[in-house]
């Protein structure tokens, strides 16, 4: 059996890994480079039970466990480490709470930690680009293939229903099954098949070189900016970098993932906010100013499963903020679905058929 996976991000890489573990031939088709979009620019934060009470709970718990297993199973160092997580706020100028001492010594005056919301047993982190690349390298080491090019069509049998491969830059790559895992760019596949809409939410971020000065504590802080409350997230990584993000917005999705750039006003605001958190977040320590588009669906749940009205076609996208966390369990479940016809985790909440398909005419001009 041969499976073509469209998309070289963290979801595509994990699907390829779990298929190869079953001895199934895989070809990953990637337009730009592995982890080129959100998989390379996300925070990498993992939480075991933060999806409790939602349809994502079982997927998240399984995936959290798989992250720990993969850290000892796949060669490479992607900075997997358990960490604590705290919530708090940044008191504005003139607020009496600024006189409170910060709970964490490396933070600036006015940053108040309210409570611990994650422990080393329930929260962790990875470096997303390094994780995605290591998984893809493991796929290649086990005989998988990585094909660079742009998917332009799905190749079908004469019945018009059964997938037999993909067209890549005018050439046919044959397969017994095809998986669409192109993040927000999966919406382009709606012109070839019946798929619900997938939107792109832009998230700017700044990465700082902080060395060993910032401990393994993720922060989720409320910040008052121009009279409105903003949530800012701080993720220290094992490699000495700290990823800070806030101010997500909706923006037009570029056709080419390599064309994604951050809004300069948003980056300037984020930098000013970061500098108020700690003297460690100075402009001299900035490694990257960047942005990525997270794939989001109409109901906030991912699309994982068979594509409606087709045979041999599957989709895995729309994971929103939990893409890095839920990638391993998504890969495992989809590999089971393709190879065995069913997954151990209940995928019914993520069935693409639950949502109305996107009208392909809306993609005119893309």
Steps between C-alpha positions, in 0.01 A plus 500: 500500500620849418370822656568853378487766771455857380677726749835485677394658827474332839170326417627359171829390657325316783258326264795390289685369807217284625431365151867406453499322836239273343716443194281710272675694222463876540578797281474844659446781251607842630490825304768696686686324783430281800345700788487810281182645653338470845686176572824697508377818667259384770569507872526124543308492830344167603223441755359165608161599639424854382241364257307317773125513447536555124505260203878551485569347842579141399709615203700743715566249779617235256716749313658635820607145585629440148720811516678352801539165322630652176766694690668167578404322178611735223858624466560871537468772760191719466504629854222292648476580871233510768425846635271691734244757384370810677227755441517863604478857381701811429381787717475826300673821604336657804347173614570429868566137414828608339641519853458125538821307455502265201476137604776406256821691561597547135183694420471879511307701756129498428489144368287309750468121504153396616513121502669190367291342225733223383755267660789299364261204485238684294686752282810486281658658193682414179678709240244458219731540201756261645228252594340504154838469327609212723178307433536557126866392511390180675245438224768541235742277692236225491454524125235773468531760227482879498397655168527877454229649281151647492196274493272618220234227486376169633526211252194272506377177348253505215223492759597855602482400867807290582834676544796354316762764573573868456624727230813689602611777266353312205635157593295217651606340829302179533365377833236281660399777740549877523510715815446876498700651788587846374393708799291802399605439138286187513215728391652489151413131487130593513520559126585130455272340761221562749664670799379749763663840516832538681602850603839644584547696823822701499711491816805726535783401731844606613776258597764616749840360591471467878753224569458339840356813666135404443382186684267235356181687584240584235309822569146595397454867588225756461635831376313829465587658167328815371211445739435140401610172657754299302616147577875455466671160513863436592666165419862442612667219306778259586734648235516835683244679286170646622198528271247779572171538316182710515274713279368234260285633217325397181687594183498390135680169460788525249495237230860406576593412862843651439332839456367520857632809676402660831307822527763756603262693727408178683868408541579848635216471754607150598859613546391789724286263706784248530744762624266575790507136609873467566830677425604175333262582215707780353528576131865390506387146588250458216565197279190520279196716429251276323141393441312185406146409397325245721231288330155554652162348412150643542432311824855510635562125471746342258411304188634146540367214293365393163409765247126484420387369162843351427691174541863494607500869594571622854552836669676613818503874569330775702677433830515870596723564806544127574671391177837415655338332800255285302719411203625161630155368593359634173773318309443178691121513459508579129753225438264258675206627298684458170652160580226341712187691405450635854693692766528414869409858591147611414541730200129568451517853653757586232320342204524743205141411408370680812544838328364629172753485216657818370364630170797460259394815313615700806855398415487667159815700443713311754 
